[in-house]
Structures are given as structure tokens and as C-alpha cells.
Amino acid sequence: MKITFLGHASLLIEAENSTILVDPFISGNEKASGKIDIQELNPDYILVTHAHQDHVLDVEAIGKKSGATVVSNYEIAMYYETKGLKAHPMNHGGNWKFDFGNLKYVNAIHTSSFPDGSYGGQPGGFIVSTEDKHVYIAGDTALTMDMKLIPITTKLDLAVLPIGDNFTMGVDDAVIASDFIECASVLGYHYDTFGYIEIDHKDAVKKFKDSGKQLNLLEIGESMTI
């Protein structure tokens, strides 16, 4: 499984026979300007954790061009279906078998509404499972005890956790989250995009290292393979 960081909380996952785009906020992200071209993205699926603009800005443009299926909670899926996109609705605790493997929609603590004020349902995260790899994408969330439920059923190979603080958990809580989910390999996201969520990279990496874990901080456009 290859994961490319597209900036902020946007990811491109190449898994089995499918390409999965997560929370595309690219055209409006100044840090991604000139590095990522949404016209070159052709995903099979677009996973949406919640409805905030910094997670859905490019969903409609990419979805209409690529024919991708939007996967999210019921409210978000129906929102995009009325706009002519293909959609697959899910809700918390639900699993579904897609051609790349299994997808589970899990709890997150945050808010969720579209830029036009429409209700975006309750926020969530995803566990993406192929035949031999399991990745937890937390979405925007606070630290939550529900994370302790994940390792009961799934041994994670990678956890994608927000670390920017202010709007989500910060580095200290993300270290605790990695304990809760029993995952030693973490990809940090939702940081540095704007002033509220700027972090000290060296300090963040050290805190994870001191806890016996590895924090991966990718440049925009950089990939890692698990």
C-alpha cells in the first residue's frame, strides 16, 4: 500500500486494484499550490471524514471528472449524490467490502457542516484494510476512549493522526492515541497549513520517539509504502 501526502489532511492511497483519495483540500491550500494538480488525480473512491471546507473543497470537481464513488456518512453521501456524484453511505461501526478490501467507519469527536451551512452528519474516521495491511485514518478528532476499541479487532500497520492541535488533538494527545490504538508507526497530518496549527517538527518527532514510536512527517507530494 502506497500513501502520498497531498497536504493538510489530504491523502492518496494506492491499494490493491484501487486508488483512494481522502479529504481533498488541494486547490485552496497555498502550500500545495504548484505541487499537486487536481486535474491529474483520478481516484476510484473519495473518502470524506466530515464536511468542513478544508476536507471537501475539491470533492465535487474531482468526483465529477473521475467518476469516483464518494464514501462517507449518510448525510455527506446524499449531499454529493444530489449533485450527480456516485456515493456510498456508511455510518459509525459499519463495515463494507469494496474491491480494494474492507472499510470500517469509526467514531471521531469534532463538528461537521458544509460551507453552505448544510448539515454534515457526525464526523468519523476510517480503517482501510487490504488483504495484509490495515491503516487507521482518524480524521479530525480529539483524543477519545473509543480508540481503545480498534486494536481489539484490528492490528494496525499505520495510523494517520491529526497533530496540529487547536482544532484537533495535538502531538501530546496523539502520542496517547497511538498507545490506545497500539500502533507504533504514525503518519502525522492536519498541521502547518495555517497559523493555528503550526507545529515544531523536531519536538513532535522526539516526543513520539521517546514513547517508542515513529512519527512520519511527509513533504507535500512525498510518499511512503507500508
N, C-alpha and C positions, 0 to 999 in steps of 0.2 A: 504494500500500500504506500503510495507516494502522496505526500501532503505539501502543498505550496501555499505560503502565506501571501495573501493579496492585500494586506494592510488592515488595520483596525481589528475587526472580528471576522474578516472575510477569508475563506479558505477554499482551495480547490483540491479535491481528493480524487485520486485515480485508484479505483478499487475494482478488482476483477475485470468485468467487461463494461463497467460504467464509470462515468465521470460525475462527481457530485460537487456542486457549488454551495457554499454555506454563507448565508447572510451577506449578500453582495452590496457593499457600500464602497464603491470604487470611483465613479465619475465625480463624486462630490468630495473626495478625500484628496486634499492638496499633496499629501505625502506620497500618494500613489500615482499622481499625475506624471505622465511620460514613462511610467514603468509598467503599467497594466492597461491594456486596451480592451474594453468590454466587448468590442466587435470581434475579438479573437477568441472569446470564450464560447464554448459550445457544449454545455453540460447536458447530461441526461436527466439530472434531478437538481432541484434547488431546495435546500433545507433552510427553513426560516425559524429561528428560535423565538422571535417576538416581533412586534410591529413597528418598533421605533425606526425613525428615518435612517439612523446610522447602521441599520441592519437590512433595510428593504429598498433602499433608494433605487437600485438597478434591477430589482426582481422583474418588473414588468418588461423593460426593454430587452433583457437577456432572455426571459422566458418566451416572449413572442418571436424572437429571432431564432432561437434554438429549438423551440418546441418542447422544452424541458417540463417535467412534472414538478409542480411546487408541492412540497411536503411540509406540513405544519399542523398546528391545532385547527380545529374545525372552523373557527371564525376567520382565521387568516386564509385557509384554503378556499373557503367560499368567497371571500373578498376577491381573490385573484381569479377564481372561476368565472365570476360575473364580468371580469374584464377580458374574458376569452382565453385565459390560460388553462392548461391542464392542471389538475390539482388532486392530491390525495390527502384527505383529512385524517388526523390522528388525535388522540388525547392522552393525558397522563397515565402511564402504566401500560399503554398499549404497545404491542409488537406487530410488525408486518414483514413478510418475506418479499423482498424486492429481488431483482435479478443479480444485484451485487452481494446480497446476503440479507441479514436481519437488521431491522431498525427498531429501536425502542425509544419512545418519547418519555422523558423523565422530568421530575419536578425542578423548578427553579424559582427563586424568590426575587421578583423585580416588578416592574409595571409594564404595560403593553397597550399602546394605542397608535393608530396610524397618523401620519402628519395632517390628514384632513379631519382628524378628530374621531374617526370611526373606531369602534371597539375592536381591540386586537386579541380578545380572549386572554387566557392566562399564559404567562411565559413558560418556556420549557427548555430542556436540553435534549441531546440525542446520544444514544450509544449505537455506533455503527459497527456491525460485526460481519466480517467476511468469514471464510472457512477457517482461517487460522489467526486472525487479528481482531482486536477489539479496541475501539477508540471512543472515549467519552468526550463529547463536546458540551461543555457546561452551559454555554450561552451566557447572558448577563445574569449574574446571580450573586446573592450573599452566600456566605457560608451557611450550610444547612445540615441538620442531623440526618436528613433524608439521604445524603451522600453515603452514609454508612450502609445503606441497603444495597448499593451497587455491587460490592465485592462478594456478597452472599451468592449471587448468581453469575457474576462475570469477572473473570481475571483480566484486568485491563493491560494493554501493551503501551498505551499512551493516554494521557489526559490533557485536554485543551482547556485551560483555565484562564478566566479574566484576572488580571493582576494590577489594573490601573488605579484601583481604589476610587473613592468619591461616589461613583455611580454603581460600582460592583464591589466585591471583596478586593482587598489589596494583597500585597505579597505575603504578609504575615498570615492572613486568613487562608490564602491559597496553599501555604505550607501545611496548615492544619487540614485543609481539604484533601491534600494528597495523602495524608495519613488516613483520613476517613475512607477514602476510596482504594487505599492500599496500592497506590501506583507511584513508582519511583521515577518515572520518566514523564516530564510535563512540558507542554508547549504553551508558552505564555501568549496571551492576546488581549485585545481591548486595553491598550496602553499607548501613550505618547502621541496619539492623534491630535489632541488639543490640550491646552494648559491644565485643565482639571485632572488629567490622567497621566501626566508625565511622571516617569519613574527614574530611579537611579539603577541603571542596568547592573553595575558591578555589585551593588549591595543586594539586589534581588537574586542574582546568581549565587552569591555567597550564602544567603540565608537558606536556599534550597540545598546547597552543598553541605552546609553544616548540619542539615537534617538527614543527610544520607541520600539525597535525591538530586536529579539533574534537571535544571531549568533550561530549556531551549528557547532562545530569542532569535528568530529569523529576520533577516532583512526582507523588505517587500520584494516579492518575486523569487525568493530563495525557497528551496525545497528540502524536505527530509524524508527518508524512507524507513518504514518500520516493517 
